[in-house]
Amino acid sequence: MFQQSDNEPGSGGASGSIGPGGAASVSKAIQLIARREVLLMVRGRVWRRILALMATVAFLPPLLLSLRSGSLGLAGFRASVALALAFSEVALPLIGLLVGADALAGESEDATLIPLAALPVSRAAIFFGKLAGRAIVVAAAYAAVFGIAAAAILALQGSAGWRDYAAVGAAGLALTLVCVGIGIALGRTGRGRTRVFAAALVAWVVMVFGLDAIILAALVAFAPRPPEDAGSHGYGEMAAQMEMMKLHELDYDASAAGAANAPSPQNPARWLMVLDPVDLFRFTVISTSPTLEAQSKSWIGDCSPGALPMGLAWTGWLVMPLGLAMRRLRNADLH
């Protein structure tokens, strides 16, 4: 099926090309490599671990809310959306990063990438085949778990607020796949699993906690000075912080200003947050969930960056890590 080009004898697939058949042969090669990747993940029990982690993310928020109300069951879609958002933004990036980080580094450590690289196919075909296999496994596990959770909530609580849950689910899948790509970019060949997983954990901490902490620190540093009576004369610390946020136009309330439909002031912080895929996930959910969008407008005004900027940001986060990873694979010495 594969034929090595005559102008690259002995290349061993390092930069080999597909012979007769052209695009059809490349497509067939990607399909075969993707099938191999799926079988390796299923046989290696990665599938079960992904299912277990995603089941925790899908079922724990509605279960905890139901237990808090004194009953054993699942809370409804609308009641679960905020907690589901909080769980997803922490757990899904970690799942995606670890799955992606093992794609190249794992096979390099197990010496199973060398036979694959010896095939007379381009490394681009190898890369996209492995990427497709990992994406299929992650997407299938995600759809199965969140689909079962949605069906259970629908049977117990009805369909009220289903658009809120769908917003979290769709954006969560996009976030997981983006993090898979980032993990693949971090997982260079020639590095062991331990180092690659450590890099993935550092990236997870930075994306989920670090960038937000830096932004909040910058906002506090450049915020106006608090009132002199903050913390005394009946002012609590929380009241002082809320006052500072209002002064800094981060807690704009249009209805309090006498214009319920007035747009909120432009906030540059929201554009900085779009640079982080986790914050991009938050903005996407808030913009597409009717319940969260209404709550955010009543608290801080209209904070949606808009559909076009968010679409471009998602595209950038999908393309850039994959481009970096493919470049590293092309330049890697696999022999």
Buried (B, 14 or more C-beta within 10 A) or exposed (E): EBBBEEEBEEBBBBEBBBBEBEEEBBBBBBBBBBBBBBEBBEEEEBBEBBBEBBBBBBBBBBBBBBEEEEEEBBBBBBBBBBBBBEBBBBBBBBBBBBBBBBBBBBBBBEEEBBEBBBBBBBBBBBBBBBBBBBBBBBBBBBEBBBEEBBEBBBEEBEEEBBBBBBBBBBBBBBBBBBBBBBBBBBBBBEBEBEBBBBBBBEBBBBBBEBBBEEBEEEBEEEBEEBBEEBEEEEBEEEEBBEBBBEBBBBBBBBEEEEEEEEEBEEBEBBEBBBEBBBBBBBBBBBBBBEBBBEBBBEEBBBBBBEEEBBEEBBEBBBEBBBEBBBEBBBEBEBE
